[in-house]
Amino acid sequence: MSALYTQIIVMFLLICVGAICYKRNMITEEGSAQMSSLLMTFVMPCIIIHSFSREFDPAMFGKLLESFVLSVLLLVISIVLAALVFRKDTPDYADKRMCVIFSNNGFMALPLLQVLYGDDGVFIGSINIVVTNIFIWTFGVWLLSRASGRSGGAINWQKILLNPGTIGLLIGLIIFITSFQLPAFLDNAISFLSDLNTPLAMIVLGVYLAQSNLLAILRDRSMYLVSLCRLIIVPLITILVIYWLPFDLNVSGILLVSIATPCAVASSMFAQMFGTNYHYSSQIIAFSTVLSAVTMPVILGISQLLLH
C-alpha cells in the first residue's frame, strides 16, 4: 500500500506538470493529441512486448488465460450495470454507459502495475487492455452508433485485429511461446520506449484536466453517479466476483488495479468519432481522474483485507 500511495502521488505530480504546460501554452491541444498517438501507436505495444520477453512458463500462460476469462466476465457485468443505471431515456445515456464500462487500464493502470507487480503485472494486465479494445470496437461502436442515429456501426474487424495493442500482444505471445530472445539493441530500444509511458501518459491526462472547467463539473450531479459506478460499484462487484470464484489471487489483484482506474480516455475519443456528447465524456474523465486519487487506495485496501 505504501508503494501504491507513493506511485499515485508521483502520477498526480506529473499530471500537474501537464496541466501547467497547457496553461502556459507549452503544450497545445494538438500537441497532446500527438503525444496520445505516440503512446497508443508505439509506447503501449512496446510495454507489452517488453513484459512478454521471457522464458515460456506454462503456469504464467495459464494465468494469461485466467486473465482473459475474468476480463470478459467483468466487462459483461459492467455492461449490465450501466444499462440498469442509465436507461435509454437518460440524457447522454450512451456516453455515461461508456464511462462506466471502460476503465483507463492503459494510461493509469500500467504504471501502477509496473510498481506493484513488476513485469508480471504488465504481462497479465495486457490481456485486459486487449479485451477492452475488442469490446470498445464491437459493443462500444454499436452503442454509440445507435445513440447518435448514425449508420456505420458495423463491426470493424480490421481495427479489432490490427490495433497497436493487439499487434503488441501477438508479437509478445510469439516471443513468449517460442522463448525467443530479442537482439540487445532491439530489446534496449523497446525498453526505452516502454519507460516513456508513465511521464507521457500523465502529462497528457494533465492537459485533458486543464481543458475542463472543474467548478462547472462539480455542479453537475450526474457526474457523481457515473463516477460512483465507475470508481466504487464496479470495483466492489469485482472484489465480490474474485472472492467467490477460484481465480489466482495475483491475476485477480492485477485486474482489480486495472478496473479501479477512472474512466477511459477512449470514451471521449469514440464519442467524438460517432457523434455523441464527447464534451460530457471528457468532463467525466477529468472528474473521475481527480477522484481516483482517493478511491483507488480505498478499493485496493478493501481487497487486501478481504482477499489476503
Sequence and secondary structure as in RCSB ss.txt:
>XXXX:A:sequence
MSALYTQIIVMFLLICVGAICYKRNMITEEGSAQMSSLLMTFVMPCIIIHSFSREFDPAMFGKLLESFVLSVLLL
VISIVLAALVFRKDTPDYADKRMCVIFSNNGFMALPLLQVLYGDDGVFIGSINIVVTNIFIWTFGVWLLSRASGR
SGGAINWQKILLNPGTIGLLIGLIIFITSFQLPAFLDNAISFLSDLNTPLAMIVLGVYLAQSNLLAILRDRSMYL
VSLCRLIIVPLITILVIYWLPFDLNVSGILLVSIATPCAVASSMFAQMFGTNYHYSSQIIAFSTVLSAVTMPVIL
GISQLLLH
>XXXX:A:secstr
 HHHHHHHHHHHHHHHHHHHHHHTTSS HHHHHHHHHHIIIIIHHHHHHHHH S   HHHHHHHHHHHHHHHHHH
HHHHHHHHHHS TTSTTHHHHHHHHH B TTTTHHHHHHHHHTHHHHHHHHHHHHHHHHHIIIIIHHHHHHHHT 
S  S  HHHHHHSHHHHHHHHHHHHHHHT    HHHHHHHHHHHTTHHHHHHHHHHHHHHTS HHHHHT HHHHH
HHHIIIIIHHHHHHHHHHHS   HHHHHHHHHHHTS B HHHHHHHHHHTS HHHHHHHHHHHHHHHHHHHHHHH
HHHHHHH 
